[in-house]
Amino acid sequence: MQIDEELTLKKLEIFLAFMRSGNLSRAASELETSNVSVHRAIHSLESALRCPLFKHEGRNLIPLESAYVLEEKAQKLIHEVVETVRLTREAAGFSAERFKLGSLYSLTVKTVPQLIMGLKIRRSELNIDLILGSNADLMYKLKNMELDAILVSLDESVCDADCDQLPLFADDIFLAVPNDSPFSTQPEVDLAELRDSTFITLSQGYATFRDGERVFRQAGFEPNVAMQVKDIFTLLSMVSSGVGYALLPGRVAAVYENRVRLIPLQAKYHLQQHIGVVFLKAKERDPNLLALLAECRMYSLGQHPDDANRTGRA
């Protein structure tokens, strides 16, 4: 048996509203439409089903047994359709109950907590999964739809035709030294003077690793790297213990602030990281993503240029 094209979900919704309310006026009020539209939809539904649903008693429509059968089955059908739409949208990452946010480790000092708090205020029912990693790792997961958005350094590694970006702030690169280092009291440092020193770096794939390579090239030497680590907090711990120096963004200034100093580099080595959120253009209308972007815009407006250039903090 073929389903008549006049049998639509919208007409079933109107029918169910009439069955709940008991008359045309209340059904029309609930649906914000006219009595005529409700009556026309019910009549069209009877034509599509090729059987009567009501009998007329004056101006009243009295449900027949067929109407009660249709009501029971239609309620289940509408519920299943609504659930199907919800699950389909969730599978595509649209307005899911969970939001998967990727971030650099260094942004968890202040930026990520502030954005998450704002996002929870906007969408209190949303559960947020935070995944930390490098620019390269996070971009790979975003492209494979394992993440809904990523907070990263906006360099060439995240430039992609399928993605869009929203800048947040710019952050200078500093020399990180222990508090007892001879450089700790200097207002700035000439990196070329450290060509014989030992350095610690992040692993390849991290934006700070690539930025460090650029600065070392400007200084004209290949650094003596004692070790590479996979997160910025381990790196800071190694610096504070005197294992070596490191080149780091200013936003980590609050971490180990009693044990590590960030010393400005001379102007000739000046380099900034531009931090922002990256997301797939295909998801740009997802309500959860729109809420995050709104919060990111508020965050970027709160940046003070002097503070951002000095410490990378809002």
C-alpha positions as CSV (number, residue, x, y, z in Angstrom):
1,M,0.0,0.0,0.0
2,Q,1.4,3.4,-1.0
3,I,1.2,6.3,1.4
4,D,-0.9,9.1,0.0
5,E,1.2,12.3,-0.4
6,E,-1.5,14.3,1.4
7,L,-0.7,12.3,4.6
8,T,1.9,14.6,6.3
9,L,3.5,14.9,9.7
10,K,2.2,18.4,10.0
11,K,-1.4,17.3,9.5
12,L,-0.9,14.6,12.1
13,E,0.4,17.2,14.6
14,I,-2.7,19.3,13.9
15,F,-4.9,16.3,14.4
16,L,-3.2,15.5,17.7
17,A,-3.7,19.1,18.9
18,F,-7.4,18.8,18.1
19,M,-7.7,15.5,20.0
20,R,-6.0,17.0,23.0
21,S,-8.0,20.2,23.1
22,G,-11.4,18.8,22.0
23,N,-12.4,21.7,19.7
24,L,-11.3,23.7,16.8
25,S,-10.8,27.0,18.6
26,R,-8.5,25.7,21.3
27,A,-6.5,23.6,18.8
28,A,-6.1,26.7,16.6
29,S,-5.0,28.8,19.6
30,E,-2.4,26.2,20.6
31,L,-1.0,26.0,17.0
32,E,-1.3,29.8,16.5
33,T,-3.4,29.3,13.4
34,S,-7.0,29.7,12.3
35,N,-10.0,27.4,12.9
36,V,-10.4,27.0,9.2
37,S,-6.8,25.8,8.8
38,V,-7.4,23.2,11.5
39,H,-10.6,22.0,10.0
40,R,-9.1,21.9,6.5
41,A,-6.1,19.8,7.8
42,I,-8.4,17.3,9.5
43,H,-10.6,17.0,6.4
44,S,-7.5,16.5,4.2
45,L,-6.3,13.8,6.6
46,E,-9.5,11.9,6.3
47,S,-9.2,12.1,2.5
48,A,-5.6,10.8,2.6
49,L,-6.6,7.9,4.9
50,R,-9.7,7.2,2.8
51,C,-11.8,6.8,5.9
52,P,-13.8,9.0,8.3
53,L,-12.3,10.0,11.7
54,F,-15.2,12.1,13.1
55,K,-18.9,12.3,12.9
56,H,-20.7,15.7,12.9
57,E,-23.1,16.7,15.6
58,G,-24.1,20.2,14.7
59,R,-20.8,22.2,14.7
60,N,-19.0,19.6,16.8
61,L,-16.7,16.9,15.5
62,I,-17.1,13.7,17.5
63,P,-14.1,11.3,17.3
64,L,-14.8,7.8,15.9
65,E,-12.9,4.7,16.9
66,S,-10.7,5.3,13.9
67,A,-9.6,8.6,15.4
68,Y,-8.6,7.0,18.7
69,V,-6.5,4.4,16.9
70,L,-4.8,7.1,14.8
71,E,-4.2,9.2,17.9
72,E,-2.4,6.4,19.7
73,K,-0.2,5.5,16.7
74,A,0.4,9.1,15.6
75,Q,1.7,10.0,19.1
76,K,4.3,7.3,18.8
77,L,5.1,8.2,15.3
78,I,5.7,11.9,16.0
79,H,7.8,11.0,19.1
80,E,9.9,8.6,16.9
81,V,10.4,11.2,14.2
82,V,11.4,13.9,16.7
83,E,13.9,11.5,18.3
84,T,15.2,10.5,14.9
85,V,15.8,14.1,14.0
86,R,17.6,14.6,17.3
87,L,19.9,11.6,16.9
88,T,20.6,12.4,13.3
89,R,21.7,16.0,14.3
90,E,23.8,14.7,17.2
91,A,25.5,12.2,14.8
92,A,26.4,15.2,12.6
93,G,27.5,17.2,15.7
94,F,24.7,19.7,15.6
95,S,23.2,20.8,18.9
96,A,24.3,17.7,20.7
97,E,24.1,17.4,24.4
98,R,27.9,17.1,24.5
99,F,30.3,19.7,23.1
100,K,33.8,18.5,22.4
101,L,36.3,21.3,22.7
102,G,40.0,20.9,21.8
103,S,42.7,23.2,23.3
104,L,46.4,23.8,23.7
105,Y,47.6,23.0,27.2
106,S,48.8,26.6,27.7
107,L,45.3,28.0,27.2
108,T,44.0,26.1,30.2
109,V,45.7,28.6,32.6
110,K,43.0,31.2,32.1
111,T,41.4,31.3,28.6
112,V,39.7,27.9,28.5
113,P,38.2,28.2,32.1
114,Q,36.8,31.6,31.3
115,L,35.3,30.5,28.0
116,I,33.8,27.3,29.5
117,M,32.2,29.2,32.3
118,G,30.6,31.6,29.8
119,L,29.5,28.8,27.6
120,K,27.8,27.0,30.6
121,I,26.0,30.2,31.4
122,R,24.7,30.4,27.9
123,R,23.8,26.7,27.6
124,S,23.6,25.3,31.1
125,E,22.4,21.9,29.9
126,L,25.5,21.3,27.8
127,N,28.2,18.8,28.8
128,I,31.6,19.9,27.7
129,D,34.5,17.5,27.0
130,L,37.9,19.1,27.0
131,I,40.6,17.5,24.9
132,L,44.2,18.8,25.1
133,G,46.9,18.4,22.5
134,S,49.1,20.1,19.9
135,N,48.0,22.2,16.9
136,A,48.6,19.3,14.6
137,D,46.7,16.7,16.7
138,L,43.7,19.0,17.4
139,M,43.4,20.0,13.7
140,Y,43.4,16.3,12.7
141,K,40.6,15.5,15.2
142,L,38.6,18.6,14.1
143,K,38.8,17.5,10.4
144,N,37.7,14.0,11.4
145,M,34.7,15.5,13.3
146,E,36.1,14.1,16.6
147,L,36.0,17.7,17.9
148,D,33.5,20.5,17.5
149,A,35.9,23.4,17.8
150,I,39.6,23.9,18.7
151,L,41.5,26.7,20.5
152,V,44.9,26.9,18.9
153,S,47.6,29.1,17.5
154,L,46.4,30.5,14.1
155,D,49.3,29.5,12.0
156,E,49.7,27.7,8.7
157,S,49.0,24.3,10.3
158,V,45.3,25.2,10.8
159,C,44.7,27.0,7.5
160,D,42.1,24.9,5.7
161,A,39.4,25.6,3.1
162,D,36.8,23.7,5.1
163,C,37.4,25.6,8.3
164,D,36.9,29.1,9.6
165,Q,38.6,31.1,12.3
166,L,37.9,33.6,15.0
167,P,40.9,35.4,16.5
168,L,41.1,35.9,20.3
169,F,44.4,37.6,21.2
170,A,48.0,37.9,20.3
171,D,50.8,36.6,22.6
172,D,54.5,37.4,22.7
173,I,57.3,34.8,22.9
174,F,59.6,35.1,25.9
175,L,62.7,33.3,27.3
176,A,61.7,31.2,30.3
177,V,64.5,30.9,33.0
178,P,64.7,29.8,36.6
179,N,64.4,32.6,39.2
180,D,68.1,32.0,40.1
181,S,69.3,32.4,36.5
182,P,71.7,35.3,35.8
183,F,69.2,36.4,33.1
184,S,66.3,36.6,35.6
185,T,67.0,40.2,36.5
186,Q,67.6,41.5,32.9
187,P,64.9,43.7,31.3
188,E,65.5,41.8,28.0
189,V,67.8,39.2,26.6
190,D,69.8,38.8,23.4
191,L,69.1,35.2,22.5
192,A,72.4,34.9,20.6
193,E,74.2,35.0,23.9
194,L,72.6,31.7,24.8
195,R,74.0,29.7,21.9
196,D,76.0,27.5,24.3
197,S,73.1,27.0,26.7
198,T,70.8,24.0,27.1
199,F,67.2,24.2,26.0
200,I,64.0,22.3,26.5
201,T,61.3,22.3,23.8
202,L,57.8,21.0,23.2
203,S,57.4,18.1,20.7
204,Q,57.0,18.7,17.0
205,G,53.4,19.6,16.0
206,Y,53.1,22.2,18.8
207,A,52.9,25.8,17.6
208,T,55.4,26.9,20.3
209,F,57.9,24.4,18.9
210,R,57.6,25.9,15.4
211,D,57.7,29.4,16.7
212,G,60.9,28.5,18.7
213,E,62.5,27.3,15.6
214,R,61.8,30.6,13.9
215,V,63.3,32.6,16.8
216,F,66.4,30.4,16.9
217,R,67.0,30.9,13.2
218,Q,66.8,34.6,13.7
219,A,69.4,34.3,16.4
220,G,71.6,32.4,14.0
221,F,72.1,29.1,15.9
222,E,70.8,25.6,16.4
223,P,69.8,25.1,20.0
224,N,71.3,22.4,22.2
225,V,68.0,20.6,23.1
226,A,68.3,18.4,26.3
227,M,64.8,17.0,26.0
228,Q,61.4,17.4,24.3
229,V,58.2,17.2,26.3
230,K,54.5,16.9,25.3
231,D,52.9,19.6,27.5
232,I,53.9,23.0,28.6
233,F,53.5,22.3,32.3
234,T,56.1,19.6,32.3
235,L,58.3,22.0,30.3
236,L,57.9,24.7,32.9
237,S,58.7,22.2,35.7
238,M,62.0,21.3,33.9
239,V,62.9,24.9,33.5
240,S,62.2,25.6,37.2
241,S,64.4,22.7,38.1
242,G,67.3,24.1,36.1
243,V,67.3,21.5,33.4
244,G,67.4,24.1,30.7
245,Y,65.9,27.3,29.2
246,A,62.8,27.5,27.0
247,L,61.0,29.8,24.6
248,L,57.4,30.2,25.8
249,P,54.3,32.4,25.2
250,G,53.4,35.0,27.8
251,R,50.1,33.4,28.8
252,V,51.9,30.9,31.0
253,A,53.3,33.6,33.2
254,A,51.0,32.7,36.1
255,V,52.3,29.1,36.2
256,Y,55.3,28.5,38.4
257,E,55.5,32.4,38.8
258,N,57.6,32.0,42.0
259,R,60.1,29.7,40.3
260,V,60.2,30.7,36.6
261,R,60.7,34.2,35.1
262,L,59.7,35.1,31.5
263,I,62.2,37.5,30.1
264,P,61.4,39.6,27.0
265,L,63.5,39.0,23.9
266,Q,65.3,41.9,22.2
267,A,63.1,43.5,19.5
268,K,65.0,41.8,16.6
269,Y,63.7,38.5,17.9
270,H,60.1,39.7,18.4
271,L,57.5,37.0,17.5
272,Q,53.8,36.7,18.4
273,Q,51.4,33.8,18.5
274,H,47.9,34.6,17.3
275,I,45.4,32.6,19.4
276,G,41.9,31.8,18.2
277,V,39.1,29.3,17.7
278,V,38.9,27.1,14.5
279,F,35.8,25.3,13.5
280,L,34.3,23.5,10.4
281,K,32.3,25.8,8.1
282,A,29.8,22.9,7.8
283,K,28.9,23.4,11.5
284,E,28.7,27.2,11.6
285,R,25.0,27.2,12.3
286,D,25.1,24.7,15.2
287,P,23.6,26.3,18.3
288,N,26.4,25.0,20.6
289,L,29.1,26.3,18.3
290,L,27.3,29.7,17.9
291,A,27.2,30.0,21.7
292,L,31.0,29.3,21.9
293,L,31.7,31.9,19.2
294,A,29.6,34.5,21.0
295,E,31.6,33.9,24.2
296,C,34.8,34.1,22.2
297,R,33.8,37.5,20.8
298,M,33.1,38.7,24.3
299,Y,36.5,37.4,25.5
300,S,38.4,39.1,22.6
301,L,36.6,42.4,23.3
302,G,37.9,42.2,26.9
303,Q,41.5,42.0,25.8
304,H,43.7,45.0,26.6
305,P,46.4,45.4,24.0
306,D,49.1,46.4,26.5
307,D,48.3,43.4,28.7
308,A,48.0,41.0,25.9
309,N,51.4,42.0,24.4
310,R,53.0,41.7,27.8
311,T,51.6,38.5,29.3
312,G,48.9,37.2,26.9
313,R,46.3,37.5,29.6
314,A,42.9,39.2,29.5
